Amino acid sequence: MKKHLMATGIIGALALSANAQTLTEQQETSLVQGIMPSTKIDKVERAEIDGFYKAFLGNGNLLYINPFKRVIFIGEIYTAGGVSLTANDRQEWQNELQNQLLKNIKIDELMRNAKKVDYGKGSKRYEVLIFTDPECPYCAKLEEFLEQKDVSVYVNFLPLNFHKNAKRWSEQILSSKDIKAAIKQIRLTQKDLNVKVSKEAQKTLKATMALGQKLKINGTPKVFIIDKKDKNKIVATIDGANLDKVQEFLNKDRQ
């Protein structure tokens, strides 16, 4: 028996157009893209709801489009048992994007403008590279965690648009003689540093922000785990302050 589906919105019962049965993948993609011409859609698949397609976006999200009725649905689709099909699809898509990122990113580009900070004894094998925002509470949580470990951290600043102080504080930290101390002072005080912002700091921040945009990093912290014993290979990327995931590699580092 076909599973019953329910969505977090009201969707009328829509019959799949007979024409859709014979459309090629390219035609389906063109139809779906035509509903949102100004939005880049990376991948299109037929959805579980008749007439709708899954539109996968480059930021890791997805939405549902019915090109025949010109309807867009943003929300979750669940099975009758309460399993979110949308969440499963979203996670698979984000994993796919992450794998593409790991395949295409060049480690030299990631580390070119990063500032190295050693905590404790530093890393033996697994180093951590982060994109961080000095006004982000989740970044602060990650930084506090790393300070207590033996780990080498490469810091790229990526101030988010909605943090009014982040860009200025990033430039101030980059202009400081002791970047590790400056990072901590800003985190603890959330106040300006008594330093003059240098042109070199502005140049560095501009470069790391451009890199973050190129990598489609929409939130901080963004973590890259680097295996320096394997030609600086990127072995994992972690979104947010997922301390347990970072700890897994720190445990391996001591082995």
Buried (B, 14 or more C-beta within 10 A) or exposed (E): EEEEBEBEEEBEEBEBBEEBEEBEEEEBBEBBBEBBEEEEBBBBBBBBBEBBBBBBBEBBBBBBBBBBEEBBBEEBBBEEEEEBBBEEBBEEBBEBBBEEBBEEBEBEEBBEBBBBBEBEEBBBBBBBBBBBBBBBEBBBBBBBBBBEBBBBBBBBBBBBEEBEBBBBBBBBBBBBEEBBEBBBBBBEEEEEBEBEBBEEBBEBBEBBBEBBEEBEBBBBBBBBBBBBEEEBEBEBBBBBBBBEBBEBBBEBBEE
